């Protein structure tokens, strides 16, 4: 997934927020070598098994200068957050996302907000939803 994301037009993220759980840290490792110079990685204890509400609150505290972020965590919080933020659409990707967020999947949301603190349900567009099996 990290290799796939690094090839995309937006490139890899400049900030990674990661749960301290072993499985999350294992997910983080392939990303580390693909992060741009100067990218920051923050392993944060409150992300461990965080609810969608806690994850949203964390994202709302990002500085406005931060243009992108990769959030590595756990279900059901990540899945609930992605579904809440993404405006519903009739796309097949949206239907797949609302059904299930498989382990290792990547959800790319695009925001058009002046401030992270304005992040709320329905304020993002689902730009991509890639499951590991989609890359096989």
C-alpha positions in Angstrom: 0.0 0.0 0.0 2.9 2.4 0.8 4.5 1.6 -2.5 1.1 2.3 -4.3 0.5 5.6 -2.5 4.1 6.8 -3.2 3.3 6.5 -6.9 0.1 8.6 -6.7 0.0 12.3 -7.8 -0.2 13.6 -4.3 2.7 11.4 -3.2 3.3 10.2 0.4 2.2 12.2 3.4 4.2 14.8 5.3 2.7 13.8 8.6 1.9 10.3 10.0 -0.1 9.9 13.2 0.1 6.3 14.4 -1.2 4.2 17.2 1.5 2.6 19.4 0.0 -0.9 18.9 2.4 -3.5 17.4 0.1 -4.1 14.4 -0.1 -0.3 13.6 3.7 0.1 14.0 4.1 -2.9 11.6 1.9 -1.1 9.1 3.9 2.1 9.5 7.3 0.5 8.7 6.9 0.3 4.8 5.7 3.9 4.8 8.8 5.2 6.6 11.2 4.6 3.7 8.8 6.3 1.3 8.1 9.5 3.3 9.5 12.7 1.9 12.4 14.4 3.6 11.3 16.3 6.6 8.1 14.3 7.1 7.1 13.8 10.7 6.0 10.5 12.3 4.1 10.8 15.6 3.2 7.7 17.6 0.5 8.7 19.9 -0.9 6.6 22.8 -4.4 8.1 22.6 -4.8 6.7 19.1 -4.8 3.2 20.5 -8.3 1.8 19.8 -9.5 5.4 19.5 -13.2 6.0 18.6 -14.2 8.0 15.6 -14.9 10.9 17.8 -11.5 10.8 19.4 -9.8 10.5 16.0 -11.8 13.5 14.7 -10.9 15.6 17.7 -7.2 14.8 17.0 -7.4 15.8 13.4 -9.2 19.0 14.3 -6.1 20.0 16.4 -3.7 19.8 13.4 -2.2 23.2 12.5 -3.7 24.8 9.4 -0.4 24.7 7.6 -0.4 20.9 7.6 -1.6 19.9 4.2 -1.9 16.2 4.5 -1.8 13.4 7.1 -1.8 9.6 7.2 -3.7 8.2 10.2 -2.8 4.6 11.1 -5.0 3.1 13.7 -7.8 0.6 14.4 -11.3 -0.4 13.6 -14.0 0.3 14.3 -12.9 3.9 14.9 -11.1 4.4 11.6 -13.9 2.9 9.6 -16.6 4.9 11.4 -14.5 8.1 10.9 -13.9 7.5 7.2 -17.6 6.8 6.6 -18.7 9.9 8.6 -16.3 12.3 6.8 -16.9 11.1 3.3 -19.9 12.7 1.6 -22.1 9.9 0.3 -21.8 9.2 -3.4 -23.0 6.6 -5.8 -19.5 5.4 -6.6 -18.6 1.8 -6.3 -15.7 2.8 -4.0 -18.1 4.6 -1.7 -20.3 1.5 -1.5 -17.3 -0.7 -0.7 -16.0 1.7 2.0 -19.4 1.9 3.7 -19.6 -1.9 3.7 -16.1 -2.7 5.2 -12.7 -1.3 5.9 -10.3 -4.3 5.4 -7.0 -4.5 7.3 -4.3 -2.6 5.4 -6.8 -0.6 3.2 -6.1 3.0 2.3 -8.8 5.6 2.3 -7.9 8.9 0.7 -10.2 11.8 1.6 -9.9 15.3 0.0 -10.9 18.3 2.1 -11.7 21.8 1.0 -11.7 23.5 4.4 -10.0 26.6 5.5 -9.1 25.1 8.9 -8.7 21.6 10.3 -11.0 22.6 13.2 -13.8 22.8 10.6 -13.5 19.1 9.9 -16.9 17.5 10.4 -19.1 14.7 9.0 -19.7 15.0 5.3 -16.9 17.6 4.7 -14.7 15.3 2.6 -14.7 13.7 -0.8 -13.7 10.1 -1.2 -10.8 10.4 -3.6 -9.7 6.8 -3.4 -10.4 3.6 -1.5 -7.8 0.9 -2.2 -7.9 -2.5 -0.6 -4.9 -4.8 -0.4 -6.6 -7.3 -2.8 -7.0 -4.5 -5.3 -3.2 -4.4 -5.7 -2.7 -8.1 -6.2 
